[in-house]
Amino acid sequence: MAEQSSDPVGPEARDARGPQAAGSKAAGSKAAGSGVAGTRAIVAASFGNLLEWYDFAVYAQFALYIGANFFPNGSRGADVVKAFLVFGLGFVIRPLGAVLIGIYGDRAGRKAALTATILMMAGGTLVIAVAPSYAAIGLGAPLILLTGRLLQGFSAGGEIGSAAAFLVEHAPSERRALYAAWLQASMGMSNILGASVAFTVTALLSRAEIIRWGWRLPFFLGLVIVPVGFYLRRTLEETPVFRVEIAGDHEARGPLVRVFREHPRELAAGLGVSILWAAVVYVLLIFMPIYLQRTLGFTEAQAYGGSLLENVLFVGGCFFFGALADRIGARKVQMGGALALLGAVLPLLWWLERTRSAGVLFPVLAAFGLLAASYTGVAPTTLSAMFPARVRVTGVSLAYNVAFTVFGGFAPAILAATAAGSVLAPAWYVTLAAVPALLAVRAGRAQSNSLEPIRNS
């Protein structure tokens, strides 16, 4: 049976410590979520998330050039697949990061976990940026590249759970979904930054220059924002939930044991919600520029320009659907998003494949951006709502990262390898992922009891 948290974001706020404790927690939550403190919480959580997704985005966007540097002995298609396999292998370690950083975040605090993840992510980015090519050191080159991806993957394993818990526990009850929407909006911002950098690099440098050294520039640029993000996270206050409740919890069992024993149904529902989340992000946003070039024959400028438009609308859509979720309920919004993805992605991609024109490319990518936002923009809120505070970072991290490892990390490699057989493979991937997601959103509604102020959900 699921435990009843005394978390002020949940209906169980009226706990055994009495009205005075509950009142002080509610007041602390309100104070933390308003004014300067609320803005700092959003910016700090978003900065690290932006760095994480920026690194992933530029790796995917420069996979053609990374493949040429680290896997030069195969065909052009084979080296891209190998580059994406390294991309996917970085996800294998994400569940380990989810477990270890999740436990750390539920014991040492959300702030401590967020500070650790941004440093590890920066370390992985630096390794990739300075990695010597295959021509320089042979087989050691792809191993160094893999080391960088593993560092990034491990840190990313704990990032979303820590950041989601941090935001929903800091947010005012009437703006909780909007606060949490910043996590996905920052992902879109990172894609905009990545697409802008990719567009600039490909416009200013020749292909030979990009292969020799230009592909490294986006990774060095990502390192520039690390000091700002680290300072913001290091100087934050811990969430009121952790300070009042979790720090005084002397339960002998750790968060990992508790989430498996006491919340298996929530974990299963969270996994189902995250399957479509992963498919949407990696197929419609991350993989799409490569797919447009390699499979549909669009130019780099068209692919990256369309990706830029898609991500601008994705960012705006995240805020719109987050605000809508605070008004009508997060699960209503997410259910509508899942149904729209189930029914619209396949015909849209079919239309684009049949015409292969820029006049159709941009409307289709604009639709993809809004469709993605309608589901993923509220996903951090609904996933956080499934777990009480004592296991929130661990539960969210596990559900999210298992799904992203299996259904997200290897999606670009699978789709790059199968696109020749079925040009509509990306659309089928998202469509099939929507089925378990719809079931999980419905199940999650029954399981969720720890974010009471989300109305009508």
N, C-alpha and C positions, 0 to 999 in steps of 0.2 A: 504493500500500500504506500502511496506517495506520502512523503513527510509534509507537514505543514510548516512552512517557513514563517518566521516573524519579520520578514522582509517588508519594508513599507511600500514597495511596489506591488505587493500582493494583498489579497483579502485577509490574509492572516496577520495583518499589522497589529491587530488587537491581541497581543500575545500575553504570556504569563507574567511579564514584567509590569503589566498594568498600564493605565491610561497615561501616566506621566511619561513613561519611557516611550510609548507609542507616539505621544504628542511631540516629544523632543525629536524623534526620528522624522516625523512628518515635517516638522519645522525645518530640520536640517536638510531634508530632501528638497524642500521648496527653496531654501536659501541657496543650496548648491546648484540648483537648476535655473537660477534666474541671474540676470545681469552679467557682470564680468565673469563670474565663476562659470556660468553656463556656456558663455562664449569660449572661454579657455578650454573647457572640457571638450567642446565640439572640435575646436582647432587642433588640440593635442591628439585626440583620437583619430582625426581625419588625416593628419600629417603622416603618421606611420602607415596607415592604410594606403594612402596615396603612393608612398614610396614602394610598398609591397607590390601594388598592382602596376605601377609604372615599370618596375623591373621586369615583371612578367610580360607586360605589353610590348616593351621594346625587344625583348628576346624573341617573341613571336613575330614581330614585324621585321626583324633583321635575321630571321632564321635562314633565309636564302644565303646570306653572307656568312653567318656563323657556320653553316654547313660547309661552305666552300673553304673555310679556314681550318676546320677541325676534322672534316671527313672528306678529303679531296679525292679519294681514289675510286669513287663510285660515280654513277650518273648524277645529273643535276637533281632528278627526283629523289634518288636514293639518299643523297647527302642531306636534303631537307627532312626526309623521314627520320634519319639518324639524329639530326639536330632536335627534332621534336621528341624523339625518344628520350634524349637527355633532359629535355624540358619535362617530360612525364615522370622520369625517374626522380626528379626533385620532389614529386608528390608522394612517392613511396614512403618517405620519412615524415611526411606531415602528420599522420596519426600519432607517431611517437612524440612529435612536438606538441600535438594537441593534449596528449596525456600528461607529459611532464610540465609543460608551461601551464596547462589547465589546473593541475594540482597546485602549482606554485601560485597561480592567480587566486585560487580559492583559499589558500592558506596565508600567503604573504601579502596579498592585496592586488587589486586590479592595476594600480599605479606601478608596482614593482614589475609585474608581468609585462606591461606596455613598454617600460623602460628597457627591459631585457630584449624584447623582440626587435625593437628598432636598431639596436646595436648589432644583433646577429644578422639582420637583413642587410645592413650596411656592409658587414664583413663579406657576405656572399657576393654582393654587387662589386666590391673592390676586387675580389678574386677573379670574377669573370672579366672585368675591365682590363686587367693586366695579364691575363692568361696568354702564354706564348702559343703560337699557331703550330699545327702539325708539321709544317715545313721547318720550323725551328727546332723542335725537340721530339718529333715523332709521336709515339703512342702516349707519352706522358701528357700531351696537350688535351685530348678529350677527357682524361682523368682529372686534370685540374679544372676544366670546365664543369665536370660533374660535381666536383667538390664545392664549387661556388653555388651550383643549383641545390645541392643538399643543404648547405647552410641557409639558403633562402627558404627552402621548403620547411626545414625544422622551425625556423622563426615564424613563418606564415602559419604553421600549425596552431600556434597559440595566439596569433594576432586577432582573429575575428571574434573569438570567444571573450577575450579580455576587453577588446574595444566595445563590443556589443553590451556586455555587462556594465562597463564603465558608463556608457551613454544612457542606457535605460535607468540606471540607478541614480544618475545625476539629474535626469530630465524632470520638469514639471509634469504632472499626470496628464494635463490636457495637451501636451506637445511631445509626448514620448515617442510616437511613431515618426514624427518629423525630425526629432533629434537623431534617432537611429537611422533615418534615411540618409544621413550624412555619410554613413559607412559605404553605401553603394554609390552615392553621388561622388564621393572622393575617388572611387574606382573609375567612374566615368571621367572625372577630371584628369586622372592619371592617363587614361587612354587618349584624351584630348592632347595632353602634353606629349605623350608618346607619338601620336599621329603627327602632331606639329613638328616634333623633332625629326621624325622619319621623313616627312615631306621636305623639310629644310635640307636635311643631309642629302637626300636623293636629288634634290634640285640643284644644290651647289657643287656636289662632288660627282665625278665620273664613277661608273661601276667599278673600274679597276681601283680607284682611290678608296672607295667604300670597302672593297674586299681587303685591301692592304691594311687600312687603319681607321677608316671612317666609321665602321660599325661599332667601334669602342666609345666613340664620343657620347652617345646617349647614356651609357652606363656611368661615365665620369660625371655627366650632368646630374644624374640621380643622386650622386654622393654629395652634391652641393647643398641639398636641403636637409641632410642628416643632422648637422649641428643644431639647426632651428628646432626640428622635431624632438631631438633628444632633450634640449633645454626645456621645452614646453612640457614634456612628459615628466621630466625629473623634478620640476617645480610645482606640479599639480598637487591638490589635496586629494586624499583618498575619498571614495564615495561614502556617504552617510551610512549606507547599508552595511558596508564592511566595517566601518569604525564602530558602530553601535552593536551590531549583531554578530558578525562572523568572527571578529577578533576575540569575542568572549565565548566562542563555541569550543567546548573541550571534548566533543564527541571523539571517541577513540578511532572510529573507522574513518579512513581517508575518503576524499571526494570520489575517487575512482570506484572504490567498493560500493559506496552509497548510491552512485548513479546507476550502476548495474543492478544492484539488489532492490532498490526502492523505486527506480524510475525506468524500468525497461520499456514500457509502452511509450513513454515520452521520448526515449531515445530512438525507438523505431519510427515514431511519427516524425521526429526531427530529421532523421535520415531521409525519409520520403520527401519531405519539404525541400531538402538540400539537393536532391538528385536533379530536379528541374532547375534549381538555382545554378548548379554547376554547368549543366548543359547550355543554358541560356548564355551565361557569361562567356564560356569558352568557345561556343559555336558562333553565336550571333555577334559577339563583340571582339574577342581575341583572335579567333581563327579566320574571321570573315575577310580581312584584307588579303591574306595569302590565298584564300580560296578564289577570290575575285580575279587575282592575277593568274594563278596557275591553271585554274579550271575553266573560268569563263572568259579569259583573255583580255581583261581590262588592263589599262596601263597602271603603273605605280601611282601616278598623280590622281587618276580617277579613283583607285582603290583607297588611297589615304585621304583624299578629299571627301569621299563618301563616308569613310570611317569617322572623320572629324564631325561631319553633320550628324551622323548617327549618335555619337557620344554627347554632343551638345544637347540634343533632344533627350537623351537618356538621363543626363544630369538634371535637367529641368523636370523631366517626368518623375524622377525619384522624389523631388521635393513636393510636386503636385500630389502624387499618390500617398506620400507620407502624411501630408496635411489632410487629405481625404480620409485616410485611415483613422486619424484622430477624431474625425467627425462621425463616421458611420461604422467604424470597426475594421481592424486590420485584416481579419480573416475574410470578410466580405470582399475587400479589395483584392486580396491575394487569390481567392477563389475565382474572381472575375478575370484576373490576369492569367491564371492557369488555363481557363477555358478559352481565352483569346489566343494564347500560344498554341493550344491544341488544334484550333480550327484555322488559324490564319497563316502560320509560317510556311506550310507546304505550298498553298496556292501562290503566295507571294514569291517564293523562290522559283517556282515553276514559271511564273510570269517573267521574272528576270532572266532565267535560263533561255526561254523561248525568244526573247527580244535581244538580249545582250547589248542594250543601248544605254548611254548615259542618261537619257531622258527617263528611263525606267529605274535605273540604278539608284538615283537619289531618293525618289519617293519610297522605294522598297526599303532602303536602309533607314530612312526616317521612321517608317512604320516599325521596323525591327527595334529601333531605339526606344520607342514608346512602349512597345509590347514587353521588352525586357524590363523596363522600369516598373510596369504595372505589377509585376510579380516580385522581382528582386528588391525593389525599393522598400517593401514592407517586410521582407523575409527576416532581417535581423530582429525586428520586433516580435514577430510570431514565434521565431525559434527561441528567443530569450524568455518568452512567456511560458514556455513549456517546462522550465526548470526553476525550482526555488533557489534563493540566493546562495545557500550553502554549497551547491554543486553547479551553479550556473555557468561558470567559465568552463569547467570540465565537460558538462553536458553539451553545451553549445559547440565547443571545440571538437568534441568527438563526432557528433552528428554531422557537422559541417565538413570536417576534413576527411572522414571516411568517404562521403559522397563525392567530394571534390577530387580525391585521389583516384577513385574508381571511374567516375563518370566525367570528370573534368580534365585532369592532368594528361590523360592519354587520348583524349578526344581529338586534338589536332593531329597526332600521329596516325590514329585510326582513320580519320577522315582524309588526311593527305594520301594515305595508302589506298583508300577505297574510292576516291573521287572519280578515278578513271572508269570504274565499273558502274557507278551511279552518281550522276552529277547532283542529284537531289538528296544524297546521303545526309548532308547537314540538317536539312529540314526534317527528314525522317527521325533523326537522332533526337531533335527537340520534341517532336510530336510524341514519340514513344515515351520520353522522359516525363511528359505531362500527365500520363495516366497514373503512375504511382503517386505523383505529387498531389493530384486531386483527391485521391483517397487519404493521403496523409494530412492534407489541410483539414478535411472533415474530421479525421481522428484527432488531430491536434486541438480542434475546438473543444472536444470532450475532455482532453487531458489537461488543457491549460487552466491553471488556477493561480498563477503567481504574478500577474500584472493586471490587477483588478481595474485600474482606471481606463483601460482600453474599452470603450463603450461598445455595446451591441456586437462584440466579437464573439 
